[in-house]
Amino acid sequence: MGSGGPGVTYAGMTLHHPAAWQKWTGHGLAALMWFWVFVRIYHDGDVLIWGPEIHFKHEDKHGGHH
């Protein structure tokens, strides 16, 4: 599983250090995740803060009351 070599043992379980490609893959995927989160906030931030836009259009159509 790991890159082999010496590892650190905790409570009878030995954890090996990850290989360089595993570290870089993890960093790349984490960066991609945050990029996607920020892109979605950029595009959908108004809905997050103010709610669905269709709700406000509905209120305007009826004069602001139901």
Backbone as a chain_set.jsonl record, in Angstrom:
{"seq": "MGSGGPGVTYAGMTLHHPAAWQKWTGHGLAALMWFWVFVRIYHDGDVLIWGPEIHFKHEDKHGGHH", "coords": {"N": [[0.819, -1.186, 0.0], [1.718, 1.401, 0.972], [4.65, 3.444, 0.381], [6.637, 1.872, 1.171], [9.571, 1.044, 3.13], [10.715, 2.441, 6.286], [8.234, 3.105, 8.724], [5.833, 4.775, 10.827], [4.708, 3.61, 13.891], [1.645, 3.269, 15.455], [-0.193, 2.246, 18.124], [0.096, -0.469, 17.38], [-0.336, -0.387, 14.648], [1.206, 0.172, 11.63], [2.091, 3.023, 9.899], [2.97, 4.064, 6.783], [5.023, 6.408, 5.039], [3.722, 8.467, 2.431], [4.259, 8.03, -1.116], [6.019, 10.207, -3.411], [4.479, 10.8, -5.722], [1.941, 10.292, -4.782], [1.601, 12.273, -2.867], [1.737, 14.611, -4.498], [-0.418, 14.143, -6.189], [-2.524, 14.209, -4.365], [-2.305, 16.885, -3.488], [-2.832, 18.209, -5.893], [-5.476, 17.365, -6.483], [-6.793, 18.418, -4.25], [-6.384, 21.152, -4.703], [-7.837, 21.411, -7.077], [-10.408, 20.858, -6.095], [-10.849, 23.098, -4.367], [-10.687, 25.136, -6.259], [-12.975, 24.555, -7.783], [-14.967, 24.929, -5.822], [-14.706, 27.708, -5.329], [-15.297, 28.716, -7.888], [-17.973, 27.928, -8.136], [-19.09, 29.433, -6.043], [-18.587, 31.974, -7.032], [-20.259, 32.012, -9.287], [-22.774, 31.268, -8.246], [-23.166, 32.729, -5.953], [-25.017, 34.764, -5.271], [-27.412, 33.374, -5.012], [-26.812, 31.801, -2.84], [-26.617, 33.755, -0.836], [-28.941, 35.433, -1.064], [-31.019, 33.732, -1.714], [-33.215, 31.796, -3.904], [-33.662, 33.327, -7.051], [-36.084, 33.354, -8.392], [-38.026, 33.501, -6.448], [-38.012, 36.193, -5.613], [-38.807, 37.447, -7.975], [-41.38, 36.485, -8.142], [-42.599, 37.755, -5.947], [-42.467, 40.438, -6.774], [-44.21, 40.429, -8.917], [-46.7, 40.186, -7.736], [-47.007, 42.488, -6.324], [-45.581, 42.54, -3.952], [-46.899, 41.361, -1.817], [-48.864, 38.575, -0.54]], "CA": [[0.0, 0.0, 0.0], [2.531, 2.598, 1.077], [5.856, 3.476, -0.438], [7.619, 0.969, 1.765], [10.522, 1.691, 4.026], [10.264, 2.531, 7.677], [7.037, 3.897, 8.96], [5.586, 5.123, 12.211], [3.745, 2.66, 14.44], [0.733, 3.759, 16.485], [-1.095, 1.224, 18.662], [0.234, -1.704, 16.621], [-0.6, -0.183, 13.223], [2.316, 0.905, 11.027], [1.716, 3.946, 8.836], [4.118, 4.375, 5.943], [4.968, 7.713, 4.399], [3.264, 8.338, 1.045], [5.22, 8.275, -2.191], [5.954, 11.578, -3.914], [3.369, 10.959, -6.66], [0.707, 10.321, -4.004], [1.528, 13.617, -2.284], [1.419, 15.592, -5.535], [-1.788, 13.882, -6.647], [-3.398, 14.738, -3.314], [-2.27, 18.35, -3.537], [-3.511, 18.627, -7.117], [-6.916, 17.16, -6.34], [-7.278, 19.384, -3.263], [-6.432, 22.444, -5.38], [-8.961, 21.353, -8.005], [-11.623, 20.961, -5.302], [-11.039, 24.478, -3.932], [-10.982, 25.913, -7.46], [-14.377, 24.309, -8.107], [-15.787, 25.582, -4.795], [-14.694, 29.147, -5.553], [-16.018, 28.99, -9.132], [-19.411, 27.817, -7.857], [-19.471, 30.593, -5.24], [-18.574, 33.127, -7.941], [-21.418, 31.964, -10.17], [-24.025, 31.068, -7.519], [-23.095, 33.404, -4.658], [-26.256, 35.487, -4.978], [-28.418, 32.411, -4.551], [-26.412, 31.42, -1.485], [-26.878, 34.845, 0.105], [-30.286, 35.988, -1.162], [-32.004, 32.708, -2.014], [-33.536, 31.66, -5.324], [-34.114, 34.569, -7.693], [-37.478, 33.212, -8.817], [-38.869, 33.922, -5.322], [-38.129, 37.645, -5.654], [-39.609, 37.795, -9.153], [-42.756, 36.158, -7.799], [-43.102, 38.81, -5.068], [-42.64, 41.658, -7.546], [-45.357, 40.27, -9.792], [-47.911, 40.324, -6.94], [-46.992, 43.709, -5.546], [-44.851, 42.388, -2.693], [-47.664, 40.661, -0.774], [-49.525, 37.373, -1.059]], "C": [[0.862, 1.249, 0.0], [3.764, 2.494, 0.196], [6.935, 2.555, 0.107], [8.563, 1.722, 2.675], [9.972, 1.772, 5.435], [9.032, 3.424, 7.783], [6.939, 4.227, 10.429], [4.489, 4.198, 12.716], [2.969, 3.306, 15.573], [-0.195, 2.617, 16.872], [-1.081, -0.047, 17.814], [-0.026, -1.571, 15.128], [0.517, 0.681, 12.648], [1.825, 1.73, 9.852], [2.972, 4.319, 8.069], [3.929, 5.75, 5.318], [4.528, 7.541, 2.944], [4.39, 8.602, 0.055], [5.026, 9.694, -2.712], [4.763, 11.775, -4.854], [2.041, 11.007, -5.918], [0.512, 11.689, -3.347], [1.094, 14.633, -3.328], [0.013, 15.386, -6.097], [-2.791, 14.42, -5.635], [-3.456, 16.252, -3.321], [-3.02, 18.859, -4.764], [-5.018, 18.482, -7.021], [-7.527, 18.118, -5.321], [-7.382, 20.773, -3.897], [-7.599, 22.493, -6.357], [-10.286, 21.494, -7.254], [-11.882, 22.408, -4.891], [-11.327, 25.391, -5.119], [-12.461, 25.768, -7.813], [-15.304, 24.985, -7.101], [-15.86, 27.081, -5.054], [-15.384, 29.53, -6.852], [-17.52, 28.923, -8.887], [-19.892, 28.992, -7.012], [-19.53, 31.837, -6.117], [-19.846, 33.163, -8.785], [-22.746, 31.905, -9.416], [-24.064, 31.779, -6.179], [-24.362, 34.142, -4.295], [-27.343, 34.555, -4.462], [-28.089, 31.952, -3.137], [-26.803, 32.487, -0.477], [-28.35, 35.246, 0.109], [-31.371, 34.961, -1.432], [-32.318, 32.663, -3.501], [-34.137, 32.949, -5.887], [-35.594, 34.505, -8.072], [-38.432, 33.654, -7.707], [-39.077, 35.436, -5.353], [-38.942, 38.101, -6.859], [-41.091, 37.544, -8.876], [-43.359, 37.251, -6.916], [-43.361, 40.093, -5.842], [-43.896, 41.596, -8.414], [-46.674, 40.534, -9.036], [-47.88, 41.56, -6.047], [-46.332, 43.578, -4.183], [-45.633, 41.722, -1.582], [-48.392, 39.473, -1.418], [-51.0, 37.419, -0.795]], "O": [[0.739, 2.078, -0.902], [3.897, 1.581, -0.619], [8.029, 2.478, -0.451], [8.365, 2.904, 2.953], [8.903, 1.241, 5.735], [8.846, 4.366, 7.012], [7.874, 3.98, 11.19], [3.465, 4.02, 12.058], [3.549, 3.823, 16.528], [-0.908, 2.083, 16.022], [-2.132, -0.635, 17.561], [0.059, -2.565, 14.406], [0.75, 1.794, 13.12], [1.216, 1.202, 8.921], [3.929, 4.833, 8.647], [2.802, 6.194, 5.098], [4.919, 6.572, 2.293], [5.35, 9.311, 0.359], [3.985, 10.308, -2.479], [4.101, 12.811, -4.792], [1.11, 11.68, -6.36], [-0.606, 12.199, -3.28], [0.188, 15.43, -3.082], [-0.667, 16.353, -6.44], [-3.797, 15.021, -6.013], [-4.529, 16.838, -3.175], [-3.763, 19.837, -4.676], [-5.757, 19.376, -7.433], [-8.653, 18.581, -5.504], [-8.353, 21.492, -3.66], [-8.28, 23.514, -6.455], [-11.192, 22.179, -7.729], [-12.999, 22.903, -5.042], [-12.125, 26.321, -5.002], [-13.125, 26.761, -8.111], [-16.323, 25.556, -7.49], [-16.941, 27.668, -5.007], [-16.01, 30.588, -6.912], [-18.263, 29.771, -9.38], [-20.989, 29.501, -7.239], [-20.428, 32.665, -5.96], [-20.44, 34.224, -8.973], [-23.746, 32.438, -9.896], [-24.912, 31.466, -5.343], [-24.754, 34.152, -3.128], [-28.107, 34.92, -3.568], [-28.99, 31.739, -2.326], [-27.268, 32.167, 0.617], [-28.947, 35.385, 1.177], [-32.552, 35.302, -1.382], [-31.737, 33.422, -4.277], [-35.004, 33.57, -5.273], [-36.274, 35.531, -8.064], [-39.53, 34.132, -7.993], [-40.193, 35.912, -5.144], [-39.699, 39.066, -6.753], [-41.949, 38.304, -9.324], [-44.512, 37.635, -7.114], [-44.36, 40.77, -5.601], [-44.565, 42.609, -8.616], [-47.638, 41.037, -9.614], [-48.664, 41.655, -5.102], [-46.52, 44.448, -3.332], [-45.092, 41.527, -0.493], [-48.52, 39.376, -2.639], [-51.722, 36.492, -1.161]]}, "num_chains": 1, "name": "protein.A"}
